[in-house]
């Protein structure tokens, strides 16, 4: 069984469009994250939710809006896509707290034409 | 600015040899974690070392932490072709909220059969 699953795996779209990425975890974790990995493999946290509550919101453009309908799901909606949004987006989950390992999905590769 | 920096950026060795990767960071930490990323996949947690620990082992992995130098190293002994991947260190700072991790740029390890 996949622990953290993201859909879609690939997303190719044009500038200006709106798109969503879905994430689900079946590990019973209470904290979920979105990360962005750029072309140089630099991984940066974007958002974190704990029990459906937003607890980390890095300096991300407000075109990016996370939504957590329940503890097992964290979706990412992106409005008015720009060329610079091209990257791989990873969802992760953990038990809350600083000393817990994080479990990652396999990523969604977003390409903006 | 980025918390973790890794050295070397790329490492190529023969199967059976040991691989050592280093990570430096800038602020006080609660713990430091190492992750592996295979091509096209998500990150996989390898090992976590707390700020009051100096060394930790897990199978063929050995991690050291020197908080006075703000550095850590990951040693993989008796490497295998299957160890070929990118390796990232990630720090949880002492004062951060939730499970925020700050990742280094990673070391690309290539193990030749």
HADDOCK unambig.tbl for C-alpha pairs under 7 A between the chains (distance, minus, plus):
assign (segid A and resid 41 and name CA) (segid B and resid 105 and name CA) 6.55 0.50 0.50
assign (segid A and resid 42 and name CA) (segid B and resid 105 and name CA) 5.23 0.50 0.50
assign (segid A and resid 43 and name CA) (segid B and resid 103 and name CA) 6.08 0.50 0.50
assign (segid A and resid 44 and name CA) (segid B and resid 102 and name CA) 6.92 0.50 0.50
assign (segid A and resid 44 and name CA) (segid B and resid 103 and name CA) 6.93 0.50 0.50
assign (segid A and resid 55 and name CA) (segid B and resid 98 and name CA) 6.95 0.50 0.50
assign (segid A and resid 96 and name CA) (segid B and resid 98 and name CA) 6.43 0.50 0.50
assign (segid A and resid 96 and name CA) (segid B and resid 99 and name CA) 6.40 0.50 0.50
assign (segid A and resid 97 and name CA) (segid B and resid 98 and name CA) 5.22 0.50 0.50
assign (segid A and resid 97 and name CA) (segid B and resid 99 and name CA) 5.13 0.50 0.50
assign (segid A and resid 98 and name CA) (segid B and resid 92 and name CA) 6.07 0.50 0.50
assign (segid A and resid 98 and name CA) (segid B and resid 98 and name CA) 5.94 0.50 0.50
assign (segid A and resid 98 and name CA) (segid B and resid 99 and name CA) 4.48 0.50 0.50
assign (segid A and resid 99 and name CA) (segid B and resid 31 and name CA) 6.57 0.50 0.50
assign (segid A and resid 101 and name CA) (segid B and resid 45 and name CA) 6.25 0.50 0.50
assign (segid A and resid 102 and name CA) (segid B and resid 45 and name CA) 6.71 0.50 0.50
assign (segid A and resid 103 and name CA) (segid B and resid 44 and name CA) 6.67 0.50 0.50
assign (segid A and resid 103 and name CA) (segid B and resid 45 and name CA) 6.98 0.50 0.50
assign (segid A and resid 104 and name CA) (segid B and resid 42 and name CA) 5.40 0.50 0.50
assign (segid A and resid 104 and name CA) (segid B and resid 43 and name CA) 5.62 0.50 0.50
assign (segid A and resid 104 and name CA) (segid B and resid 44 and name CA) 6.78 0.50 0.50
assign (segid A and resid 105 and name CA) (segid B and resid 42 and name CA) 5.35 0.50 0.50
assign (segid A and resid 106 and name CA) (segid B and resid 41 and name CA) 4.64 0.50 0.50
assign (segid A and resid 106 and name CA) (segid B and resid 42 and name CA) 4.06 0.50 0.50
assign (segid A and resid 107 and name CA) (segid B and resid 41 and name CA) 6.84 0.50 0.50
assign (segid A and resid 107 and name CA) (segid B and resid 42 and name CA) 6.02 0.50 0.50
